[in-house]
Amino acid sequence: MIVRGGDRVVVQGITGRQGTFWTEKMRAYGTQVVAGVNPKRAGETCCGVPVFATVRAAARELGGVDVSVMFIPPATALEAARDAIEAGVRLLVVLTEHIPGQDVMRMHARAAGAGCRIVGPNTAGLVTPGVAFVGIMPAFNERVFRPGDIGVISRSGSLGTLICLNLVDAGFGQSAFIGIGGDPMLGTTAADALRALEADERTAGIVLVGEIGGTMEEAAADVAGSMRKPVVSFIAGRASPAGKKMGHAGAIVMGSRGSYASKRRALESAGVRVADTPAAVADALRAARRP
């Protein structure tokens, strides 16, 4: 789930306004975008790459692709995901939000059976600073992203951007940003991302940006407790009332389940330093990295 410089990327929905804008940004940054997909414009060229009717056709013509990123409306997201999975991509970045729940479940089941990793739905994408990015994060803004050794995991693209900005202001850089997404049913969880960064040789420390709702951070705490690398966290929603949906679709608290207090308690019990504000994350990270 960490994007690499040699990854061959295909953009589904490349000819739309957002698809074109972000494809140009990705290519300018160094991402190896090799093709786009739009069934109605197959045979054309967009953003300097060929457009195919399907990801399968692109993979056949180009000898395979590694990553697909979806700029696709919710109603056709399942069909687009099936196409990418059947084409053999190892990583599918699903930017689309508001995909029907049953379609999301089918998407995940098909991906699991094919050995494809889904990031999302409703993700802002992935960044490996100085190397490549896939999605809609401002990797090209040097005030937000610069090469370093801190891995950042976030449900939220905007909160993740703020944390990365604060880290750079404090003198840190990032080894990788993993936007796991705001959907209730994610293909990649915070625990999955922690395991990936624990195994990543470029990463020396990790920041986990969480939110109220669900039990993802509690599950991540179980993983963090056995990790060698230091983990710090910020959890958004400290003042949110129970039972009220806040922000992402998964951010709803029912009783004590998924509450700020339960998440903080689980993380701190696992040895994770939890910052009270985004601005305090850098200091927490410095403290956690001291011998």
ZATISE-180515 format. One record per residue (C-alpha): residue in three letters; x, y, z. Coordinates in steps of 0.2 Angstrom, whole numbers, plus 5000, padded with zeros to 4 digits. Layout:
// ZATISE-180515
ALAXYZ/...
***
This chain:
// ZATISE-180515
MET500050005000/ILE501550114999/VAL501750184982/ARG503450164974/GLY504350254960/GLY504350104948/ASP502450074950/ARG501550084933/VAL499950184937/VAL498350184926/VAL496950324929/GLN495150264928/GLY494150424923/ILE495650514916/THR494750624904/GLY493550704917/ARG494050874925/GLN494750804941/GLY495550654933/THR496450764920/PHE496950894933/TRP497750764945/THR498450654932/GLU499450804926/LYS500050844944/MET500550654947/ARG501550654931/ALA502450814934/TYR502850744952/GLY503650594944/THR502250464946/GLN502350334932/VAL500650354925/VAL500650244909/ALA498850244904/GLY497050314906/VAL495350234905/ASN493750294897/PRO492650174886/LYS492050324876/ARG493750394872/ALA494750234869/GLY496150264856/GLU496450454861/THR497850524871/CYS497550624887/CYS498950704898/GLY500250624887/VAL499650444889/PRO498550324879/VAL496750304884/PHE495950134884/ALA494250064885/THR494649954900/VAL496049924912/ARG496149754906/ALA496549824888/ALA497849934895/ALA498649794904/ARG498649684889/GLU499449814878/LEU500749884890/GLY501249714898/GLY500349744914/VAL500049884927/ASP500349894945/VAL499150024952/SER497450094947/VAL496650254954/MET494850284952/PHE494050454947/ILE492450364945/PRO490650414950/PRO489850304964/ALA488550214953/THR489950144942/ALA491250114955/LEU490949934957/GLU491149894938/ALA492750004937/ALA493449904952/ARG493049744944/ASP493949794928/ALA495549844938/ILE495549694949/GLU495349574934/ALA496749664925/GLY497849604939/VAL498249774948/ARG499049744965/LEU498449904972/LEU496749994969/VAL496550174976/VAL494750214977/LEU494450394979/THR492550384976/GLU491450414991/HIS489550374993/ILE489750204985/PRO488250094989/GLY488649985004/GLN488349814995/ASP489449874980/VAL490849914993/MET490649735000/ARG490749654983/MET492249754979/HIS493149704994/ALA492749524992/ARG493249514974/ALA494949604978/ALA495249484992/GLY495049334981/ALA496249404968/GLY497549464980/CYS497249654976/ARG497449784990/ILE496149914990/VAL496450084998/GLY494850175002/PRO493450204997/ASN493450385001/THR495250405002/ALA496350554997/GLY497750434991/LEU499550394994/VAL501150494994/THR502950444995/PRO503750614996/GLY505050654983/VAL504550494973/ALA502750474968/PHE500950504973/VAL499250434968/GLY497650524972/ILE497250704977/MET498550744991/PRO499650904988/ALA501250804987/PHE502050944976/ASN501851074990/GLU503551074999/ARG502751155014/VAL501750995017/PHE502750855010/ARG504650825010/PRO505650665011/GLY506050605028/ASP505750455040/ILE504050485047/GLY502550375041/VAL500850465042/ILE499150365042/SER497550465041/ARG495750435038/SER495550615033/GLY496450695019/SER496250875026/LEU496850815044/GLY498250725036/THR498750875026/LEU498750975042/ILE499750855052/CYS501050835038/LEU501151025037/ASN501551035056/LEU502850895054/VAL503750995040/ASP503651155050/ALA504451065065/GLY505850995054/PHE505250825050/GLY504950745033/GLN503850595028/SER504350425022/ALA502550385016/PHE500750455018/ILE499350325018/GLY497650395017/ILE496550245022/GLY494950335019/GLY493350385027/ASP492150245022/PRO491350135035/MET492049985026/LEU493850005021/GLY495049895011/THR496549955022/THR496349985040/ALA497450085052/ALA498149915058/ASP498549865041/ALA499450025038/LEU500450015054/ARG501049845049/ALA501649905032/LEU502550055040/GLU503349935053/ALA504049835038/ASP504649985028/GLU506450015030/ARG506350205026/THR505150235041/ALA505850265058/GLY504250335067/ILE502350345064/VAL500950465066/LEU499250395067/VAL497850515064/GLY496150445070/GLU494350505072/ILE492950455083/GLY491850315078/GLY492050135075/THR493450035083/MET494850045071/GLU496050145082/GLU495750015096/ALA496249875084/ALA497749975079/ALA498249995097/ASP498449805098/VAL499649815083/ALA500549965090/GLY500949885107/SER502049755099/MET502949865086/ARG504749915087/LYS504550085079/PRO503750235090/VAL501950275086/VAL501150445091/SER499350485088/PHE498050625086/ILE496150585088/ALA494950705081/GLY493250725089/ARG493650755107/ALA492150865110/SER490950775099/PRO489250725108/ALA488850535108/GLY487750475095/LYS488050615083/LYS488850585066/MET490350695064/GLY491250715047/HIS491550545039/ALA490250415037/GLY491150305050/ALA491250435063/ILE489750405074/VAL489850355092/MET488650245100/GLY488750245119/SER490650215124/ARG490950115108/GLY492150225096/SER492250365108/TYR493750485110/ALA494050415128/SER494050235123/LYS495250265108/ARG496450365118/ARG496350245133/ALA496750095121/LEU498150185112/GLU498950245128/SER498850075136/ALA499850015121/GLY501250145124/VAL500650265110/ARG500850445115/VAL499250545111/ALA499350725107/ASP497950845112/THR498050945096/PRO498850935079/ALA500151065084/ALA500750955098/VAL501050805087/ALA502850855083/ASP503350875101/ALA502550705105/LEU503550625091/ARG505150705098/ALA504750635115/ALA504350465108/ARG505950455098/ARG507150495113/PRO508150345118/
***
